[in-house]
């Protein structure tokens, strides 16, 4: 299974995203500063990326990355 990592502009956006999408199997994870210096958290998403993106406001998402 491949995973995606969503980064956010702030901790508040990351925590709100986790709360809105927890039923879809997402998980909030800590990130090193070289990945995101602003927030420090990212949302790990499985196969349901499109469903997660429909729920979340794209303007609050800083980036979407592949996790291997």
WODA-V933547 format. One record per pair of residues at least 4 apart in sequence whose ideal C-beta (glycine too) atoms are under 7 Angstrom apart, sorted by sequence separation. I is the first residue (numbers start at 1). J is the second residue. D is the distance in whole Angstrom. If there is no record, write none. Layout:
# WODA-V933547
[[I J D] [I J D]]
This chain:
# WODA-V933547
[[9 13 6] [11 15 6] [12 16 6] [13 17 6] [14 18 7] [15 19 7] [16 20 6] [17 21 6] [18 22 6] [22 26 6] [31 35 4] [33 37 5] [36 40 7] [45 49 5] [48 52 6] [49 53 6] [50 54 7] [51 55 7] [52 56 6] [56 60 7] [8 13 4] [21 26 4] [31 36 5] [53 58 7] [56 61 6] [8 14 4] [36 42 7] [45 52 5] [18 26 6] [8 17 6] [31 40 6] [18 28 4] [30 40 6] [31 41 6] [6 17 7] [30 41 6] [31 42 5] [29 41 7] [15 28 7] [28 41 6] [29 42 6] [14 28 6] [28 43 6] [29 44 5] [26 43 5] [27 44 5] [26 44 6] [26 45 5] [25 46 5] [25 48 7] [44 67 7] [24 48 5] [14 39 6] [18 43 6] [17 43 5] [26 52 6] [36 62 7] [14 41 4] [24 51 6] [7 35 7] [10 38 7] [11 39 6] [14 42 7] [24 52 6] [7 36 5] [9 38 6] [10 39 6] [11 40 7] [14 43 6] [9 39 7] [11 41 6] [8 39 5] [21 52 5] [7 39 6] [21 55 6] [7 42 5] [20 55 5] [21 56 7] [6 42 6] [20 56 7] [5 42 5] [6 43 4] [5 44 6] [6 45 6] [17 56 5] [3 44 6] [4 45 5] [3 45 6] [3 46 6] [1 46 6] [4 49 5] [1 47 7] [13 60 4] [9 60 6] [8 60 6] [8 61 6] [9 62 5] [8 62 6] [6 61 6] [7 62 4] [7 63 5] [6 64 6] [4 64 6] [5 65 4] [4 65 7] [4 66 6] [5 67 5] [4 67 7] [2 66 7] [3 67 4]]
